[in-house]
Amino acid sequence: MNRLTLRAKLALVALVLLALPWAGYRYVREMERFLLGAQEAALAATARAVATALHDRSQLLAYRSADESELRREAERELRRLAGGTSLLGASETADGGLVANAEIAAILKGVARASSRVWVVSRDYRVLALAGSLRRPEPEPPGFVQGALGWLIGAPTEDFDEAIADEALGAGREIASALQGAAGERTRNTRDGRARIVSAAHPIWVGDQVYGAVVVEETTNRIASFTSQALERLLTVTLAVFALVGAVLLWFATRISSRIRKLRDEAEAAIDAHGRVTRLLTASGTGDEIGDLSRSFTTVLRRMSRYNAYLEGMAGRLSHELRTPIAVVRSSLENLHAARGDEEARTYLARAEEGLGRLSAILARMAEASRLEQGLSTEARERYDAVPVVRGCAEGYRLAYARTAFEVAVPSVPVMLDGSADLLAQMLDKLVENAVDFQAPGTTVRIVLGADASLRVENAGPPLPEAIRESLFESMVSQRAVRSGDAPHLGLGLYVARLIAEFHGGSLRAENLPGGRGVAVTANLRVAREPTL
């Protein structure tokens, strides 16, 4: 049969920890989105600052190059060269004023350009007037083996990308088109080779109430991607370390629990032999966890099974002992009856045979009484009654039945309501009093006490109760009588019947020695009936 071991189940439970790195991953991505928004805002602020510096300065925005295609080729060459300086893309060698104008724009751009950003100025007819800066960052130090492996898993950003202005950046750039229409705009696009993403912000340049151009500030998302990659690398490293540690702890814990359970299983199997006999008891564990509780429960169960086996084994001997004498009396009487010579002698042997049959009938009657009571309690009708008059009436009967015994009775002045059967309560009290009278010391008093908490206690002065029999005293066929009272056989069923009646009333029986070993007290702790609800 295929089954999951305890270690496998704990490993499956440990997968719940995957929620922690997932939550960390979501947090990093959320921070990345926040940083991208902040980057767009910063680029927009830079574009607005440059545009403000160029407001109402139309002379700086005049485009003087006679060859537009040459300007485009010069811009492309400048961008591919990646010198990182300022390009005077609109300068013309034949127009001295143009060179001065673009130099002044270059000075403004140089003041706001950053290490990994690019700023360029576009005229309203989509011509690049000036450009400053580069999108590439300084090359970082080469990563180590671990960082390289983690970067391969996560995907670190690269600085090896084509940063040239794509053809559609001018003509189809919605941020430039928006700026040339008088409204600032932002856009995120890929480079021409798709190896990096560029965030750009454009702001219009106003001359009076007309837009003469736009300032475009660009920057790649590599810096934020690097921060994200580093955060994910740390998250992955911490996750792997925590999972390794948790896995080792769970493996040790599961191995320890499994070994304790296997040890408990082996001891439980070895405690009972092939014939169902309890050969030894388990060593109760002293630990306070559930496995320790299970070990102690197994020990208790085996102890009870051992007592029950001893009871079953002793019951045959006790029945044999109780039945042997009346059977022998009947047999010997019948044998002597055959050899009798006169009627008087025959009547004597018949009387002895009848006496033996009477003892057999008494034994069978007592066994049948216990059996009927045990079966009838499940269908016995319950009623709510006061135990005080029941106990008081029984005590009056005991004074007549046991004329040589003195009784002391104490009952509360308030009703003690029970839920059960008054007849069964009287029968239980009969058994307890009969047991007390049989073991009382001559000239002493049997004391009956009913408490307001529904506890019924019968005390007698006499020999103390042996410790070995205290727990099994209320089992069937258990008796400590060394001498029989009269001719009535005792099978040890009286206290067993009393225990059944106490349990029927929701209680239990307890036997204990009186202080100083001067006698025995048997207490029935019954359950008080609930008040009737309307």
N, C-alpha and C positions, 0 to 999 in steps of 0.2 A: 504494500500500500504506500503510495507516494504521500509524503507529508513534509511540511516545513518545520525545520528545527527551530529551536528557540533563538539561536543566533541569526537565522535567516529572517525570522519575524522582527527581531530588533533592528536588523539592517533595513527592512522595509519601512519600519517606523521612523528610522533616521532620515529617510528620504524627505520627510516633512521639513527638514532643515534646509532643503533646496529653496524654500520660500524666502529665506533670508537673503541669499545672493540675488535672487530675482528682484526682491524689493530694493536692494542696493543698486542693481542695474537700472531699474526704473528711475531711481533717484538721480543717478549720474546722467541719464538721458534727459531728465527734466532740467537739471542744472545746465546741461549743454544747450537746451532750447532757450533757457533764460540768458545765457551768455551770448548766444547768437542775437537775441533781441537787443542786448546791451551794445553789442558790436555795431549793429545797424544804427542805433541811436548815436553812437560816438562818431561813426562815419558821416551821418547826416549833420551833426554839429560841426564837424570839420569843413564839410562842403558849404555849410551856411556861413562859416567864418570867412572862407576864401571869397565866396560870392559877395559878402558884405564889403570886403576890401576892394573889390572891383566895381562896386556900384557907381553909376554916374561917371564912369571913366571910359567913354566910348573910344577915345584915341588909342587905348590899349588893346581894344578888341578888333581893330581894323586888320583885315587879312590882305597881305601885299604880295603873296607869291603868285607868279603868272602861270605856273605849271602845277595844276592840282595833282596830276598823276605823280609828278616828281615828289610832291609833298607826301603823298601816300607812301611811296617807296622809301623816302627818307624816314618816315615814322616807323615803318616796319623794320628797317635796318636798325634804328635806334632801340626799338623794343627787343629785338632779338639779341642785340649786343649786351643788354642787361648790365650797362655800366653803373647803374644806380645813381647817376647824376641828373642834372636838369638838361632837357633837350629843347633847343630853340627851333621847334619844328616849323614855325611860320616865318622864320627869318629869311630875308632875300638879300643877296649880296649887292643887288642894284638899287635897293631901297633902304637908305640909311635910317629913315624913320622907323621902318619895320623892325630892324635890329634893336633899336632902343626900346621900342614898345615891348617886344617879347622878352628882353632882358629884365625889364621891370616886373613882368608877370612871373618870370622865373624866380626872381628874388622873393616875391610873395609866396610862391609855391614852396620854395626851399625852407621858408620859415615855419611852415605847418606840416611838411612831409615827415613821415615816420619811417622807421627802419624797414618795415615789411608792408608798406602801403604805397599806392601809386595815385598821384593827383594829376589830372589833366583838365584843360580848359577847351571847351568846344564852342565854336561860333554858332549863330542861329541857322547858318546854312550847312551845319554838320561838318565843319572843318576843325581839325585839331590845331589849336594855337600854341599850346605849350604842354609839356609833360614832365613830371618829376617823380623820382622814387622807383622802387622795384617791388614786385609782389613776393619775391623770394626772401626767405629768412636766412641768416647765417647758418651754415651747415653745423648741425649738432655733433657732439662727440659720438663715435661709433658705439652702439649698444653692446653690452656683454652677451654671453651665451643665453643666460636666463631671460634677460630683457628681449633679446632677439627672438627667442622661442615664443615668449608671451606676445610680442609684437606681431609675430606671424599668425598667432591664433586670433588676436583681436583686430589686427589691421592698422598699423601705425601710418600716419600721413607721410607723404613724400614731398620733397622740394624739387624733385626732377619733373617739372611740368612745363608746358609751353605757355608763356605768359604774354605772348603777342596779342594785340587787339584783334579780335575776330572781325570779319567783314560785317557781321550782323550787329556787332556791339554798338556801332554808330547809327546805322540805318534802322535797325529793328529794336534797339534798346528802349524799352518802355520807360525806364527811369529818365533817360535823356529826353525822350519825346515829351514826357510829363513836365520836366524842368523847362524845356523851351516853350511850353505852353503856359508857364507861370506857376506851376505847382511842383513842390519837391517830390521826389520819388526814390524808391529803393528797389533793388532786384538782387536775386541770388541766381547765379548761373554756373555752369561748368566751364572749365577751360576747353580749348579746342581739342586737346588730346584726352579730356575726360579724367585726368588724374588729380584734379583739385577743384574745389568750389570757390567761387569769387563772390563776395558781397560788395555791392556798389551802391552808392548814394549820390544823387544829383540834386543841385539847387540852382535856381535861375539867377542870372546876373541882370539886374535892372539898370536901365538908363532912362531916367524919368519914369514914364509909365509903360515903357516898352521893354521886352526881353531881348537882350543883345547876345546872349550866350548862356552857357551853363558850366558849372564846376562839377566834375565827377571825381569822387574819391573811392578807390577800390582797395580791397584787402581780402586775402584768402582766409578761409576758416581753419587753416592748418594749426594756428596757435591754440584755438579752442579744441580742435581735434586732438592735439597733443596732450592738452590737459585731460580730455576725456579718456584718451588711451592710457595715460598714466594712472588715472583713477580706476579704470577697469582692470589694469594690470595689478594694482594693489588689491583690488577687490578679489580678483582671481587668486592671487597669492594667499591672502588671508583665508579665503574660502577653502582652498586646498589644505592649508595648514590646520584649520579648524576641523575639517572633515576627517583628516588623518588622525587628529587627536581624539575627536569624538568616536571615530571608528575603533581606535585602539581601546578606549575606555569601555565602549559598548561590547567589544569582543571579550575583554577581561570580565566584565560584569556578567555577560551571558554564559561564559565558560564557568564562572564561579557558581551561578545559579544552577546550571545544568549538572555540574558535579554534585551539588547538594541534593538535587532532585533524584539523580541516579543512585546516590548513596541511600536516600530514603526509600527508594523503590527496592533496592537490593535487600535492605534490612526488613522491609515489610514482607517480601517474598520469603525470606529465610525464617521469619517469625512463626509461620504456620507450615506444618509438614504436609505430606501428601494425603494424610488421613484426616486433615482438618483440625488437628490438635495444635494448640498454641505452645510452641516449644520454648520461646523466649520473648521477652518484651523489648520494645525499641528503647534506645537511649534518647530520652526526651531532649530536644535541642533547647538551649538557653537563649537563643536569639529572639528578638522581639518582632521580627517580620512575619509575613504570611507563611513562609516555609517553616519557620519555627513553630507557628501555631499549628500547622498541619502535622508536624512531627509530634507535638504534644497531643493532638487529637488522635493520631494513630496509636500512641501509647495508651491513651485512655480507652480507646475502642478495644485494643488487644487485651488490656487488663480486664475489661468487662467480659470479653469473650472467654478469657481464661477462667473467670469466676463462673460463667455460665456452663462451660464445659465441665468444670468441677462439680457444679450442681447437677448436671445431667448424669455424670458418672456416679455421683453419690446417691442420686434418686433411686437408681436400681437397687443399691444396697439397702437404702432405707425402706423401700417398699418390700424388699425381701425380708428385712428384719421385722417389719410390722405385720406382714402376712404369714410369716413362718409360724409364729406361736399359735394363732387361731386355727391354722390348717393342721398343725400338729395335734392340737386339742381335739379337733373334729375327727382326725384319723384314728387317734388312740381311743377315743370314745367309741367309734364304730367298731374297731377291732375288739374292744372289751365287751361291747354289746353282743357280738356274736358268741362270745364265750361266757356270757352271763348265765347264771343258773336260776335266778329268781326274778320276779317282777320288780322288787325293790332295787336290786342291783342294776337292772336294766333301766329303770327310771333315772337312777343316778347318772348313768352314762349318757342317756338321752339329754339330761339337763346340761351336762358338760358340752355335748355336741351343739346344743342350741346356743349355749354361751359363746362357743367359738364362731358359730354362724352369725351371731349378733355382732361380734367384733368385726368380722368381715364386712357385714352390712354397714356398720358405722364407718369403716374406712372408705368403702365405695361411696357412701352418702356424702362424706366430707369432700372427696375428690369431685363428685358430681356437683356439689354446691359451689365450689370455686369455679368449675367450668361454666356452669349456668350463669353465675354472676358475671363472669368476664364477658360472656356472649350477650347477656341481657343489658349490660350498661349502655351499649350502643343504641338501644331502642327505648331505654327507660325515659319516661316522661319527666320533665323538669317542672318545678314549681318554686315560687318564692315563699319562703317560710322563715319563722323566727326560731333560732336554735336554742334559745333560753328555756322555753317550756319542755323541749325535747330532752335536753340534758338533765333538767330538774326531775322530770318524770322517770327517766332511766335510772337516776341515782336512787330514787325511792324503791324501785324494783330490785336494785342490787342489795339494798339493806335487807330485803326479804330473802333473796336467793342465796346470799352469802351472809348468813346470820352470824357467823363467828368472826366476820371481818368488819372493822370500823371504817366508815367512809367520811371524808371531808369534802364538801362540794362548795365551790365558789363560782357564782355566775354574776354578770354585770346587771345593773339595775335598768339598763336601756336595752331595747331589742337588738339582737344580732341577726340581721337578715342574710340568708344564704340562698343560693340558686341551685337547686338539686332535688333531693328526695329526703324527707324526714325519716322515713323507714330505713333508708340506707345509712343515714347518719347514726340512728340508734344501733344498727347492726355493726357499724364500725366501732362505736363506743363499747358495744358488748365484747368485741374481740380484744380491744385494748384493756378493758377491765379484767377479763378472764386471764389474760397474760399476766397482768399485775398481781392478781390474787394468787396465781400459781407460784410466783417467785417471791412474794412478800415474806419478810421475816415474821415469825409468830409474834402476835401482840402489837403489831404496828398498824398504821393507818394508811389506806389507799386514798390519795388526794386527787380530785377531779376539778380542773380549773378551766372555765370558758372565758376567754378574753374578749374585750370589746372589738378587737381587731380580727375576730373570727379564728383565733388560735385555740385549739382544744388540747389540753395537756393532762396526762395521767401519770402520776408519780407513785412509786412504791419503794419502801425501804427493803433492802435485801442485797444479794450478791451483785457486784458490778458487771457490766457488759464487757466481754472480751473485745479488744480492739480488732482482732482478726475477723470477727463476724459482724462488726457494726455496719459495714456497707452492704453486706448480703443478707441482713436480718429480715428484710421485707420481701425476699424472693420466695418462690414456692418451694415447699418441702425442706425448709430450713428451720431447725429447732435446736434449742440448747437444754432441753429437759433431760436431766439424767435419771429422774425418777418420775413415773407417771402418777398422775393424780387419780386415784381409784382405778377403774378398769378401762377408762375411755382411752382409745388410741390417739396419739398426737402426731400428725404428719407435718407440722410446720406450715399449715395453711392459714392460720388465723390472722397473722400480721400481713400475709400476702393479700388476703381479702380486704383487710383494713386499708392497705395501700391503694388497691383498685378503687375503693369508695372515695378515698381522699382525692385521688386524681380525677374522679368523676365530678367532684365539687371544685375543680380547678386548683387543688392544693397539692401538698406533699407531706410525707411522714419523715420524722427525724428522731433518732434515738440517741440519748446521751446519758452519761453517768452523772449522778448528783455530786456536788462538791464533797470531797473527802472519801469518795467511793462508797457512800452509805446507801446507795440505791440507784435506780434507773428511772428516767423520765422519757416518755414517748410523746412527742408533740405533733399534732396535725395542724399545719398552717393552711387554712382554707381561704377561699376568696369571697369577700363580701359582695353581696348581690348589688347590682346597679339600681339606682332609683328608676321606677317606671316612667317612661316619657309619654306625654299626652299626644 
